[in-house]
């Protein structure tokens, strides 16, 4: 059974770097069939796509984050990670990791999600 | 960015009602659209992909239609478990993938 679980600090100070890891079980992140994705949701608001990473290390990220995002993958631990630098209160959100699959010639369907982890940016 | 606009933002309905949610894209996305259901405190759940393909395990009362810029999600007979927020998401363009603002279906 495919499962994803986010882990990382729940509180980050302004201007510091937010770091999260997504531990994947039930499927190998080195599968060439899937991308591995980060999405966030500010409290009471909608969903924002942060970016994804392929097992090879190639990434797509959201230009609106102005290059603050760094993603990596650890094949030996079957996990992938997110770093978001120079955080402000506007980065307070529930952060989700998800599996992104490809079907019918396009990728982007998010079929398995972690439960999400709330990260608060505050001094 | 491709902007996704959902309507209505809130919908009041009763068990057994037929419910239709609309999603419009700011430019053509062909059929590269997904629908998700999210309940409070939970992760979104994939319902529909490629505009009209039902995800495995999703009840057949959910259906999707559309192509280009206009899409709909229909719940044929609303059940108590369906009260939730629904999001559309385009995956025609990675720069970036974008979601609609959500439609809350409430009693």
Interface residues (C-beta under 8 A of the other chain):
Chain A: X46 X47 X48 X49 X51 X60 X61 X62 X63 X64 X96 X98 X103 X104 X106 X107 X108 X109 X110 X111 X113 X114 X115 X116
Chain B: X1 X31 X32 X34 X36 X42 X43 X44 X45 X46 X49 X50 X53 X55 X87 X89 X90 X91 X92 X94 X95 X96 X97 X98 X99 X100 X101 X102
